[in-house]
Amino acid sequence: MESKDTSQLEVKVHQQLRDCSEIFLALADPVRHDIIMMLTRHDTLNVAQIVERSPMSRSAISHHLKILRQAGLISSNKIGTEIFYSLDIESSVLQLKAFIETTEQIIELKSVHEAE
């Protein structure tokens, strides 16, 4: 039998999982991994600079940047006619941590109930 605490946590973790789904989708592609790694080594890069460091086309890179930006993993800043991208993962990391912490609480509560 599940406790009220476990049920409430499961509702919470379900919402957190939904809230993190864009992050998970954005992190599911190796090209986006590469872009994130590029941005960890460089404060900012524009599309041309990212394309120089990648085998992908400009349009493909732009598509991946859009997905990363929508997921809240990068930010963009327009300077003149160029758009520069930078890593902006702090809020996403906090979302993922909250999801993991809630999941850990559920696991802990379920193991306590199983032991009873």
N, C-alpha and C positions, 0 to 999 in steps of 0.2 A: 504494500500500500504506500502510495506516495504522500509525502507530507505537504502541507500548505506552502511551506517555505520552498520546497523543491518545485512545486507547480508554478509559483510566482517567479522563481528564477528561470524556469524553462520558458515562460512567456517573455521575460526580459532578454534572455539569450537569443531567442528567436528574432526579436526585433533588432538586437545588435547584429546578428548575422545578416539580416536584410540590409541594415545600414552599412555594413562592411562589404556587401556584394560587389559594388563598383571597384573597390580597392582590390579584392581578390581577382576580379576579371582583368583589371589593369596589370596585375602582377603575374598573370598567367602566360605571358608571351615573352620569349627570349629577346626579341628586339627591344621591348620596353625595359627589360632588365639591363640591356646594354646602354640604353639612353640614361637610365637612372645612374648607372655606374659612371658614365661620362660626366654627369652633373655632380657626382660626388667628388670628382677630380678637378672640376672647373666650376667656379662660382656661377657663371652664366655662359650660355652658348646660344647662338641663333641657329636657325634651321640649316643654313649653309655650313656652319661649323660642325653641326651634328652629322650632316650628310657626308662631309669630308672624312669623318671617322667611322662611317658605316657603309656596308655594301648596298644598302637600300636606296631607293629613289627618293627624291625630294617629296613627292606626293605621299609615298608610304610613310616617311618620317613624320610629315605633317599630320597624317592620320593617327599615328601612334602618340604624338605629342598631345593631340586633342583628347585622346582616351586618358592619358596620364593627367591632363589638366582637369578633366571632368571628374576624375576620381580623387582629386585634391592632393595629388602626389607632387605636382610641379606647379609653379606659378609663371606667369608671363608678364613682361614689362616692355612696352613699346617705347623705343628711343629713336626718334626720327622716323625713318621708314622701316626700321628693323624691329622685330620682336625677339627679345631675349628671354630664354627660359632658365629657370633655376629650380633646384630641389626645394620642396616645401612639404616635407612629410610629417612634421610634428603632430598635426591634428589627426592624421591618418594613423600614426603610431599609437596615439592615445586611444583612438577608437578600437584598434586591434587589441591593445592591452586590456581594455575594459571587457571585450568579448572573451578573451582568454581567462581573465579573472572570474567572470561569471561562470564560465564553463568549469573551471577548477572548483568553484563553490558547489556546483551541482554534483560533480564527481565525488567530492568530499562528503556531501550530505547523503548521497546514495550509498556510499561505502559504509557510512555510519549506520544507516538503516538496515543494510544487508547484514551487518555484524550483530544487530540486535535480535 
